[in-house]
């Protein structure tokens, strides 16, 4: 039977999720499974008692059934109903990536394959057939909205971004569209920072120069995939007023920096709390999304019933 473990934003704090991430990655890594890890959740899906003999043969056992609460949960995740930002689109790509990475490493049993394939399909249906993602906020959009609330003069402020990925590129696009012209971009791989900086008329700096970078920074946005802190308290220039957005999981910026008198630090939990007022317009679409999920669960059960009969 497929079982799953879940650590998400609803039940665990940002600090607790960080502490548990390593444990998830190390648990029975030789057993075929799908690990979905995002800024909001760590979820592990695997077949109970699936041994090395099953794995080497790529077998699908007759008892590899998927409990309905597991199917419903994953379908809701794919639809954006379990996200801190209801209806957000990023989870669809993250779910695909987790599934594809699992397929590269393991011969997944048919039930696990089917579960994720249909979840991806369900997420697509919900976004196509409802308006749940219309006007849906993203972490990048919220960051820009908070900047507005702080009355930051984007044209004259120096903005530094650490990390090159879809999130930081979205932020770069938002900032450029709103007139920001003093943007510095840093990354562990300097060539990536250089390429993106050129595209957005920004300046690339090597990550080793981060202390120099922080000396003239008014706004810092950090969103790397590093498993450790990037910005420590000792990196901060004394007396420099700075607005910091730490959009990384695990976090990039030491929480000690939040106590500095001239610094305002937002982490992922702060960003999501700011955004919760924006979901009211999408609440009406949740009922239709739930109907679609129920329809897809029936289809999954029909497939599972046929597979079990065929195996007997």
C-alpha positions in Angstrom: 0.0 0.0 0.0 1.3 3.5 -0.8 2.0 5.5 2.2 3.1 9.1 2.5 4.8 11.5 5.0 3.9 15.1 5.0 5.6 18.2 6.5 3.9 21.4 5.3 3.2 25.0 6.2 -0.1 24.1 7.9 1.4 21.9 10.6 5.0 22.9 10.9 6.9 26.2 11.2 9.6 27.3 8.8 12.2 26.4 11.3 10.7 22.9 11.9 10.5 22.2 8.1 14.2 23.1 7.7 15.2 20.8 10.5 13.2 17.9 9.0 14.3 18.3 5.4 17.6 16.4 5.9 15.8 13.5 7.6 13.4 13.1 4.7 16.3 13.0 2.2 18.2 10.4 4.1 15.3 8.0 4.8 15.5 4.8 2.8 16.9 6.5 -0.2 17.3 3.1 -2.0 13.6 2.4 -2.0 11.6 3.8 -5.0 9.8 6.9 -3.9 8.8 10.4 -5.0 10.1 13.3 -2.8 8.2 16.6 -3.3 10.2 19.4 -1.6 9.2 23.0 -2.0 9.3 26.1 0.2 6.0 25.1 1.8 6.1 21.3 2.0 8.2 18.2 2.1 6.2 15.1 1.0 7.4 11.6 0.5 5.4 8.9 -1.4 6.4 5.3 -1.4 5.0 1.8 -1.3 5.0 0.2 2.1 7.3 -2.9 2.4 8.6 -2.5 -1.1 11.8 -4.5 -1.0 15.0 -4.8 -3.0 13.6 -7.8 -4.9 10.5 -5.8 -6.0 12.7 -2.9 -6.9 15.2 -4.9 -9.1 12.3 -6.5 -10.9 10.3 -3.4 -11.3 7.3 -5.4 -10.2 3.8 -4.1 -9.5 2.1 -6.1 -6.8 -1.7 -6.6 -6.6 -1.8 -5.1 -3.2 -0.2 -1.8 -4.2 -3.4 0.1 -3.7 -3.5 3.9 -3.0 -5.7 5.0 -0.1 -8.3 7.6 -1.2 -7.0 10.2 1.3 -3.6 10.0 -0.4 -5.0 10.4 -3.9 -7.2 13.3 -2.8 -4.4 15.0 -1.0 -1.9 14.8 -3.9 -4.6 16.0 -6.3 -5.3 19.0 -4.1 -1.6 19.8 -3.9 -1.4 19.7 -7.7 -4.5 22.0 -8.0 -3.0 24.5 -5.7 -5.6 24.0 -3.0 -3.0 23.0 -0.3 -0.7 25.9 -1.0 -0.2 28.8 1.3 -1.0 31.0 -1.7 -4.2 29.3 -2.9 -4.2 28.7 -6.7 -0.5 29.4 -7.1 1.0 28.0 -10.3 4.5 27.0 -9.3 3.5 23.8 -7.6 2.5 22.3 -10.9 6.0 22.5 -12.2 7.5 21.5 -8.9 5.3 18.3 -8.9 6.4 17.4 -12.4 10.1 17.9 -11.5 9.8 15.7 -8.4 8.1 13.0 -10.5 10.6 13.2 -13.4 13.5 13.1 -11.0 12.1 10.0 -9.3 11.7 8.3 -12.7 15.3 9.0 -13.5 16.5 7.2 -10.3 14.0 4.4 -9.9 11.7 2.1 -11.8 8.5 3.3 -10.0 5.7 0.8 -9.5 2.7 1.3 -11.8 0.4 2.6 -9.0 2.9 5.3 -8.0 3.5 6.2 -11.7 -0.2 6.5 -12.3 -0.8 8.5 -9.1 1.6 11.2 -10.1 0.6 11.2 -13.8 -3.0 11.7 -12.9 -2.2 14.3 -10.3 -0.4 16.4 -12.9 -3.4 16.0 -15.2 -5.8 17.0 -12.5 -3.8 20.1 -11.6 -3.9 21.1 -15.3 -7.7 20.5 -15.5 -8.4 22.7 -12.4 -6.4 25.6 -13.8 -8.0 25.2 -17.3 -11.6 24.8 -16.2 -11.7 27.2 -13.2 -10.5 30.7 -12.5 -8.7 29.6 -9.3 -5.4 30.9 -10.6 -6.7 34.2 -12.0 -4.9 37.0 -10.2 -3.1 34.4 -8.0 -0.2 36.0 -6.2 3.3 34.6 -6.3 6.2 35.2 -3.9 7.7 37.5 -6.5 4.6 39.6 -6.8 4.2 39.9 -3.1 7.8 40.9 -2.7 7.2 43.8 -5.1 3.9 44.7 -3.3 5.8 44.9 0.1 8.4 47.1 -1.6 5.6 49.5 -2.6 4.2 49.6 1.0 7.7 50.5 2.2 7.6 53.4 -0.3 10.9 52.3 -1.8 12.1 54.5 -4.6 13.0 51.8 -7.1 14.7 54.2 -9.5 17.2 55.4 -7.0 17.6 52.5 -4.6 20.3 49.9 -5.0 18.8 46.4 -5.1 20.9 43.3 -4.8 19.6 39.8 -5.7 21.3 36.6 -4.7 20.4 33.5 -6.7 19.5 32.8 -10.3 16.3 30.8 -10.8 12.7 31.3 -12.0 11.7 33.2 -8.9 14.5 35.7 -9.1 14.0 36.2 -12.8 10.4 37.0 -12.2 11.4 39.5 -9.5 13.9 41.1 -11.9 11.2 41.4 -14.5 8.8 43.0 -12.1 11.5 45.4 -10.8 12.6 46.4 -14.3 9.0 47.0 -15.4 8.6 49.4 -12.5 11.7 51.4 -13.2 14.4 49.9 -11.1 17.7 50.5 -12.7 20.4 49.9 -10.0 20.2 46.1 -9.7 23.1 43.8 -8.8 22.9 40.1 -9.3 25.0 37.5 -7.6 25.1 33.7 -7.7 27.4 30.8 -6.9 27.9 30.3 -10.6 29.0 33.7 -11.8 28.3 32.9 -15.4 24.6 32.4 -14.7 24.4 35.7 -12.9 26.2 37.4 -15.7 23.9 36.0 -18.4 20.7 37.1 -16.5 22.2 40.5 -15.6 22.9 41.2 -19.2 19.4 40.3 -20.2 17.9 42.8 -17.7 20.6 45.5 -18.0 21.8 44.8 -14.5 25.3 44.2 -13.0 26.7 40.8 -12.0 28.9 40.4 -8.9 30.7 37.3 -7.6 29.2 35.8 -4.5 32.6 35.9 -2.8 32.1 39.7 -2.9 28.9 39.6 -0.9 30.3 41.8 1.9 31.2 44.5 -0.6 27.8 44.1 -2.2 26.0 44.6 1.1 27.9 47.8 1.9 25.9 49.7 -0.7 22.7 47.7 -0.8 19.3 49.2 0.1 17.2 46.2 -0.7 18.4 42.6 -0.6 16.5 39.7 -2.1 17.9 36.2 -1.6 16.5 33.0 -3.1 19.1 30.3 -3.5 18.9 26.5 -3.3 21.8 26.3 -0.9 21.4 23.9 2.1 23.1 26.4 4.4 23.0 30.1 5.3 24.4 32.6 2.7 24.2 35.9 4.7 25.4 35.9 8.3 25.2 38.7 10.8 28.9 39.4 10.5 28.4 40.0 6.8 26.2 43.0 7.5 27.6 46.5 7.3 27.2 48.5 10.6 24.5 51.1 10.5 23.3 50.4 7.0 19.5 50.6 6.6 18.3 47.6 4.6 15.1 45.9 3.6 15.7 42.1 3.2 13.6 39.4 1.6 14.7 35.8 2.3 12.7 33.7 -0.1 14.8 30.6 0.2 14.0 27.2 1.8 16.1 26.4 3.7 16.7 30.1 4.6 19.6 32.1 3.2 19.7 34.8 5.8 20.5 34.3 9.4 17.5 35.1 11.7 20.0 37.0 14.0 20.0 39.8 11.3 16.3 40.5 12.1 17.3 42.1 15.5 19.6 44.7 13.9 18.0 48.1 14.4 18.4 49.3 10.8 17.2 46.1 9.2 13.7 44.8 8.3 13.8 41.1 7.4 10.9 39.2 5.7 11.1 35.4 5.4 8.7 33.0 3.6 6.2 32.9 6.5 6.1 36.7 6.5 5.5 36.8 2.8 2.7 34.3 2.9 1.0 36.0 5.8 1.0 39.2 3.9 -0.7 37.5 0.9 -3.6 35.8 2.7 -5.9 38.7 2.2 -5.6 38.3 -1.6 -7.2 34.9 -1.9 -10.9 35.9 -1.3 -11.6 36.3 -5.0 -10.5 32.7 -5.7 -12.5 31.1 -2.9 -15.6 30.7 -5.1 -13.6 28.5 -7.5 -12.6 26.0 -4.9 -15.9 24.2 -5.0 -15.6 23.6 -8.7 -11.9 22.5 -8.2 -13.0 20.0 -5.6 -15.6 18.6 -8.1 -12.9 18.1 -10.7 -10.7 16.3 -8.1 -13.6 14.0 -7.2 -14.2 13.2 -10.9 -10.5 12.3 -11.3 -10.5 10.1 -8.2 -13.3 8.1 -9.7 -11.2 7.6 -12.9 -8.2 6.6 -10.8 -10.3 4.0 -8.9 -11.6 2.6 -12.2 -8.0 2.2 -13.5 -6.9 0.6 -10.2 -9.9 -1.8 -10.2 -9.0 -2.9 -13.8 -5.4 -3.4 -12.8 -6.2 -5.5 -9.8 -8.6 -7.8 -11.8 -5.9 -8.2 -14.5 -3.3 -9.3 -12.0 -5.5 -12.1 -10.6 
